[in-house]
């Protein structure tokens, strides 16, 4: 009865009363006790000394015959990079306590007076970060460091689903929850990943992060460069549809202000999940490099002309001139439709902004959104 009551109260405090809860696993946390940290908003673990699992190595061996060690079974690195159960890994106990104090400051920031700090790096470098070819990778961290306030911040689950950056930061003194896409080829403990793609794990990570921001009353800032959700047999087996729906639902139901900036790609259902215009974000902006649409031109060519091209290849025939012309026309159409000016002219974004003005514009939009926000869902209010 006693343990059940603790679980009961923890669940009610988190879900119904929206009381932030922090758990630190700084030693063994086994069996039913492992559920206590799991019922918290965030979990800290200490590298090398903490363990969290429903059964220890000896129990696992006796029950299943499987031989393993504590670190592989439920250590800090496993839970922060593979399972995703824990969110932050500390080097030692004192470092863990320091990180917890930092997390508390993030909670308090939602109601404390703004204290602005200059970004770590000058905005002048923004022009040099995005490559001229929109398909090439770049470092999203370099952009973040030129927009948001300088100083320490905690990235949420940095080693788990790293294609998505989730972090609590400050923008001109105001606390914000930032969600951004990493680009490029990313190595992880499990398998390599492609940046700009939303996987099952990254969708789950973002959904959880957004729900935490909603509970804490922290505004959301989305930095979009997304090409879509992962497809294929493995993705479907990993329940990508269910995870993607959770990501969309968390964003759609959030009542905190949502500010969106499209840097590069904003394609397909991945665009929807990153707070697309159809979900009524508070403000939506785009850089001149923004490319907003259902898909890229090459993908459209495959969708429209793919079967015919496959037949020609199977017969060993050349592509006729007429089909080549259609393919080029398709590419040209999509390049025109993807242009940021096309989106702005039709109201898909509120404005195209100079990268150098990003911090000022986002801060102004955030202040306006927070001023008018009373945490009500506009659609539900009008039903």
C-alpha positions as CSV (number, residue, x, y, z in Angstrom):
1,X,0.0,0.0,0.0
2,X,2.7,2.5,0.9
3,X,4.7,2.3,-2.3
4,X,1.5,2.4,-4.4
5,X,0.4,5.5,-2.6
6,X,3.7,7.2,-3.4
7,X,3.3,6.3,-7.1
8,X,-0.3,7.6,-6.9
9,X,0.7,11.0,-5.4
10,X,3.6,11.4,-7.7
11,X,1.5,10.8,-10.8
12,X,-1.2,13.2,-9.6
13,X,1.3,16.0,-8.7
14,X,2.9,15.7,-12.1
15,X,-0.1,15.3,-14.4
16,X,-2.9,17.1,-12.6
17,X,-1.2,19.7,-10.3
18,X,1.7,20.3,-12.8
19,X,4.3,20.3,-10.0
20,X,7.8,19.9,-11.5
21,X,9.6,16.9,-10.2
22,X,13.3,16.1,-10.5
23,X,14.9,12.8,-9.8
24,X,18.6,12.0,-9.2
25,X,19.7,8.4,-9.4
26,X,23.1,8.5,-7.6
27,X,23.4,4.8,-6.7
28,X,21.3,1.6,-7.2
29,X,17.6,2.1,-8.0
30,X,16.2,-1.4,-8.4
31,X,12.8,-3.1,-8.9
32,X,9.7,-1.0,-8.0
33,X,11.9,1.8,-6.8
34,X,13.0,2.4,-10.5
35,X,9.5,3.7,-11.2
36,X,9.9,6.6,-8.8
37,X,12.4,8.5,-11.0
38,X,10.4,7.5,-14.1
39,X,7.4,9.3,-12.7
40,X,9.4,12.6,-12.6
41,X,9.8,15.2,-15.2
42,X,13.6,14.8,-15.6
43,X,16.1,12.2,-14.4
44,X,19.7,12.7,-13.6
45,X,22.2,9.8,-13.4
46,X,25.8,9.7,-12.4
47,X,28.3,8.0,-14.7
48,X,29.8,4.9,-13.3
49,X,28.0,4.7,-10.0
50,X,24.2,4.9,-10.7
51,X,22.0,2.0,-11.7
52,X,18.3,1.9,-12.6
53,X,16.5,-1.3,-13.6
54,X,13.7,-3.6,-12.7
55,X,16.2,-6.3,-11.9
56,X,19.9,-6.3,-11.2
57,X,22.5,-8.5,-13.0
58,X,22.1,-11.4,-10.5
59,X,18.3,-11.4,-10.8
60,X,18.5,-11.2,-14.6
61,X,20.8,-14.2,-14.7
62,X,18.6,-16.3,-12.4
63,X,15.4,-15.4,-14.3
64,X,16.6,-15.5,-17.9
65,X,20.1,-17.0,-17.9
66,X,21.4,-13.8,-19.5
67,X,24.8,-12.7,-18.2
68,X,25.4,-9.0,-18.2
69,X,26.9,-6.2,-16.1
70,X,25.3,-3.4,-14.3
71,X,26.4,-0.6,-16.7
72,X,25.1,-2.4,-19.8
73,X,21.9,-3.4,-18.1
74,X,20.9,-0.1,-16.4
75,X,23.9,2.3,-16.2
76,X,23.9,6.0,-16.8
77,X,25.3,5.9,-20.3
78,X,22.9,3.2,-21.4
79,X,19.8,5.1,-20.1
80,X,20.9,8.5,-21.5
81,X,22.0,7.3,-25.0
82,X,20.1,4.0,-25.7
83,X,16.9,3.6,-23.8
84,X,16.2,7.3,-23.3
85,X,14.8,6.7,-19.8
86,X,17.2,9.2,-18.2
87,X,17.8,12.7,-19.5
88,X,21.1,14.0,-18.1
89,X,24.3,12.3,-17.1
90,X,26.6,13.8,-14.5
91,X,30.3,13.1,-14.1
92,X,30.1,12.6,-10.3
93,X,27.8,13.3,-7.3
94,X,28.9,17.0,-6.9
95,X,28.4,17.6,-10.6
96,X,25.0,16.0,-10.4
97,X,24.0,18.4,-7.6
98,X,25.3,21.4,-9.7
99,X,23.2,20.3,-12.7
100,X,20.1,20.0,-10.5
101,X,20.6,23.5,-9.2
102,X,20.9,24.7,-12.8
103,X,17.6,22.9,-13.7
104,X,15.9,24.6,-10.7
105,X,17.0,28.0,-12.1
106,X,15.3,27.1,-15.4
107,X,12.0,26.4,-13.6
108,X,12.2,29.7,-11.7
109,X,13.0,31.6,-14.9
110,X,9.4,31.4,-16.0
111,X,8.4,33.8,-13.3
112,X,11.6,35.7,-12.5
113,X,12.4,39.1,-14.0
114,X,14.2,38.9,-17.3
115,X,18.0,39.1,-17.1
116,X,19.4,39.3,-20.7
117,X,22.9,38.3,-21.7
118,X,24.6,38.7,-25.0
119,X,25.0,35.6,-27.2
120,X,28.2,33.7,-27.1
121,X,29.1,34.7,-30.7
122,X,28.3,37.6,-33.0
123,X,25.4,37.4,-35.4
124,X,27.7,38.4,-38.2
125,X,28.8,34.8,-38.6
126,X,25.3,33.6,-39.5
127,X,25.8,34.4,-43.2
128,X,28.7,31.9,-43.3
129,X,27.1,29.0,-41.6
130,X,24.5,27.8,-44.0
131,X,26.1,26.2,-47.1
132,X,25.2,27.5,-50.6
133,X,23.9,24.0,-51.4
134,X,20.8,23.4,-49.2
135,X,21.6,19.6,-49.1
136,X,24.9,20.0,-47.4
137,X,25.3,19.7,-43.6
138,X,26.1,22.5,-41.1
139,X,26.4,23.0,-37.4
140,X,23.1,24.0,-35.8
141,X,24.9,24.7,-32.6
142,X,26.7,27.6,-34.2
143,X,23.4,29.2,-35.1
144,X,22.0,28.7,-31.6
145,X,25.0,30.3,-30.0
146,X,24.4,33.4,-32.2
147,X,20.7,33.8,-31.4
148,X,20.1,32.9,-27.7
149,X,21.6,34.3,-24.5
150,X,25.2,33.2,-23.7
151,X,25.9,31.1,-20.6
152,X,25.4,27.6,-19.4
153,X,22.4,25.6,-20.4
154,X,21.3,22.0,-20.2
155,X,20.7,20.1,-23.5
156,X,17.9,17.6,-22.9
157,X,19.0,14.0,-23.7
158,X,22.0,15.1,-25.8
159,X,23.2,11.6,-26.5
160,X,19.7,10.2,-27.3
161,X,18.2,10.9,-30.7
162,X,20.8,13.6,-31.3
163,X,19.2,14.6,-34.6
164,X,16.8,16.7,-32.5
165,X,18.2,19.4,-30.2
166,X,16.0,20.1,-27.2
167,X,17.2,22.6,-24.6
168,X,16.0,25.2,-22.1
169,X,17.7,28.5,-22.9
170,X,17.1,32.2,-22.6
171,X,16.2,34.7,-25.3
172,X,16.9,38.3,-24.2
173,X,16.4,37.2,-20.6
174,X,13.2,35.2,-21.1
175,X,13.2,31.4,-20.5
176,X,12.4,29.4,-23.6
177,X,12.3,25.7,-24.6
178,X,14.2,25.4,-27.9
179,X,13.6,22.6,-30.4
180,X,15.9,22.4,-33.5
181,X,17.0,19.9,-36.2
182,X,20.6,18.8,-36.5
183,X,21.8,18.1,-40.0
184,X,24.4,15.8,-41.3
185,X,25.5,12.2,-40.6
186,X,25.3,11.4,-36.9
187,X,26.8,8.5,-35.0
188,X,25.0,7.0,-32.0
189,X,25.4,4.1,-29.7
190,X,22.8,2.2,-31.6
191,X,23.0,3.0,-35.3
192,X,24.0,5.9,-37.6
193,X,21.3,8.6,-38.2
194,X,20.6,11.2,-40.7
195,X,20.1,14.8,-39.4
196,X,17.0,16.6,-40.5
197,X,15.0,13.3,-40.3
198,X,12.6,12.5,-37.4
199,X,13.0,9.0,-36.1
200,X,10.8,7.2,-33.6
201,X,13.1,8.0,-30.7
202,X,13.4,11.7,-31.7
203,X,9.7,12.1,-32.0
204,X,9.3,10.6,-28.5
205,X,12.0,12.8,-27.1
206,X,10.4,16.0,-28.5
207,X,6.9,15.0,-27.3
208,X,8.2,14.5,-23.8
209,X,10.1,17.8,-23.9
210,X,7.1,19.8,-25.2
211,X,4.9,18.3,-22.5
212,X,7.4,19.4,-19.8
213,X,7.5,22.9,-21.3
214,X,3.7,23.1,-21.2
215,X,3.6,22.0,-17.6
216,X,6.2,24.6,-16.7
217,X,4.7,27.4,-18.7
218,X,7.8,27.8,-20.8
219,X,7.4,29.2,-24.4
220,X,8.5,27.1,-27.3
221,X,10.9,28.2,-30.0
222,X,11.2,25.9,-33.1
223,X,14.2,26.2,-35.4
224,X,13.1,24.2,-38.5
225,X,15.3,22.4,-40.9
226,X,13.4,19.1,-41.3
227,X,13.1,16.9,-44.4
228,X,10.4,14.5,-42.9
229,X,9.9,11.4,-40.9
230,X,12.0,8.3,-41.4
231,X,10.5,5.7,-43.7
232,X,11.1,2.0,-44.3
233,X,10.5,-1.4,-42.7
234,X,12.6,-0.7,-39.6
235,X,10.9,2.7,-39.0
236,X,7.4,1.1,-39.3
237,X,8.5,-1.7,-37.0
238,X,9.6,0.9,-34.5
239,X,6.1,2.4,-34.5
240,X,7.1,5.7,-36.2
241,X,3.4,6.5,-36.9
242,X,2.5,6.3,-33.2
243,X,5.6,8.3,-32.1
244,X,5.0,10.9,-34.8
245,X,1.4,11.3,-33.7
246,X,2.5,11.8,-30.1
247,X,5.0,14.5,-31.2
248,X,2.2,16.3,-33.2
249,X,-0.3,15.9,-30.4
250,X,2.0,17.4,-27.8
251,X,2.8,20.4,-30.0
252,X,-0.9,20.9,-31.0
253,X,-2.2,20.8,-27.5
254,X,0.4,23.1,-26.0
255,X,-1.0,26.4,-24.9
256,X,2.3,28.2,-24.3
257,X,3.5,30.6,-27.0
258,X,5.1,29.0,-30.0
259,X,7.6,30.9,-32.2
260,X,8.8,29.2,-35.4
261,X,11.8,30.0,-37.6
262,X,12.4,28.1,-40.8
263,X,16.1,28.2,-41.7
264,X,16.3,25.7,-44.5
265,X,14.0,22.7,-45.2
266,X,10.4,22.4,-44.0
267,X,9.1,19.3,-45.8
268,X,6.3,16.9,-45.4
269,X,4.8,15.6,-42.1
270,X,8.1,16.6,-40.4
271,X,7.2,20.2,-41.1
272,X,3.8,19.6,-39.4
273,X,5.3,18.1,-36.3
274,X,7.7,21.1,-36.0
275,X,4.8,23.5,-35.4
276,X,3.7,24.2,-39.0
277,X,1.6,27.2,-39.9
278,X,-1.6,25.1,-39.9
279,X,-1.2,24.5,-36.1
280,X,-1.6,28.2,-35.3
281,X,1.9,29.1,-33.8
282,X,2.1,32.5,-32.3
283,X,4.5,33.7,-35.0
284,X,6.2,32.0,-38.0
285,X,9.3,33.5,-39.7
286,X,11.6,32.3,-42.4
287,X,15.1,33.1,-43.5
288,X,15.5,33.8,-47.3
289,X,17.0,30.3,-47.5
290,X,13.7,28.7,-46.2
291,X,12.3,26.0,-48.4
292,X,8.7,25.2,-47.4
293,X,6.7,22.5,-49.2
294,X,5.4,18.9,-49.4
295,X,8.7,17.6,-50.8
296,X,11.9,18.6,-52.6
297,X,12.0,18.6,-56.4
298,X,14.0,15.4,-56.7
299,X,11.5,13.6,-54.5
300,X,8.7,14.9,-56.6
301,X,10.3,13.6,-59.8
302,X,10.5,10.1,-58.2
303,X,6.9,10.3,-57.0
304,X,5.5,11.5,-60.4
305,X,7.9,9.9,-63.0
306,X,9.5,7.1,-60.9
307,X,7.5,4.2,-62.3
308,X,8.1,5.3,-65.9
309,X,11.8,5.8,-65.3
310,X,12.1,2.4,-63.6
311,X,10.5,0.7,-66.7
312,X,12.9,2.4,-69.0
313,X,15.9,1.4,-66.9
314,X,14.6,-2.2,-66.7
315,X,14.4,-2.3,-70.5
316,X,17.8,-0.7,-70.9
317,X,16.4,2.3,-72.8
318,X,17.4,5.9,-72.8
319,X,15.1,8.6,-71.3
320,X,13.3,10.2,-74.2
321,X,13.5,13.9,-74.7
322,X,9.9,14.5,-73.9
323,X,10.2,12.8,-70.5
324,X,13.4,14.7,-69.8
325,X,11.5,18.0,-70.4
326,X,8.7,16.9,-68.1
327,X,11.2,16.1,-65.4
328,X,13.0,19.4,-65.7
329,X,9.6,21.2,-65.6
330,X,8.7,19.3,-62.4
331,X,11.9,20.3,-60.8
332,X,11.5,24.0,-61.9
333,X,7.9,24.1,-60.5
334,X,9.0,22.7,-57.1
335,X,11.9,25.1,-56.9
336,X,9.4,28.0,-57.4
337,X,6.9,26.6,-54.9
338,X,9.6,25.9,-52.3
339,X,10.9,29.5,-52.4
340,X,10.4,31.5,-49.2
341,X,8.9,34.3,-51.2
342,X,6.2,31.9,-52.4
343,X,5.3,31.0,-48.8
344,X,5.4,34.6,-47.5
345,X,3.1,35.8,-50.4
346,X,0.5,33.3,-49.4
347,X,0.7,33.8,-45.7
348,X,2.4,30.5,-44.8
349,X,4.9,32.6,-42.9
350,X,4.5,35.9,-41.3
351,X,7.7,37.4,-42.6
352,X,11.0,36.7,-44.3
353,X,13.7,38.1,-42.0
354,X,17.4,38.9,-42.4
355,X,19.5,36.3,-40.4
356,X,21.2,39.2,-38.7
357,X,17.9,40.4,-37.3
358,X,16.9,37.0,-36.0
359,X,17.5,37.6,-32.3
360,X,15.7,40.9,-32.3
361,X,12.7,39.7,-34.2
362,X,12.3,36.5,-32.2
363,X,12.6,38.4,-29.0
364,X,10.0,41.0,-30.0
365,X,7.6,38.2,-31.2
366,X,8.1,36.3,-27.9
367,X,7.4,39.4,-25.8
368,X,4.2,40.0,-27.9
369,X,3.1,36.4,-27.6
370,X,3.7,36.2,-23.9
371,X,1.9,39.5,-23.3
372,X,-1.2,38.3,-25.0
373,X,-1.0,34.7,-23.8
374,X,-3.5,33.6,-21.1
375,X,-2.7,29.9,-21.6
376,X,-6.0,29.2,-23.4
377,X,-6.3,27.1,-26.5
378,X,-7.8,29.5,-29.1
379,X,-9.4,26.7,-31.2
380,X,-11.1,25.2,-28.1
381,X,-12.3,28.7,-27.0
382,X,-14.1,29.1,-30.3
383,X,-15.9,25.7,-30.4
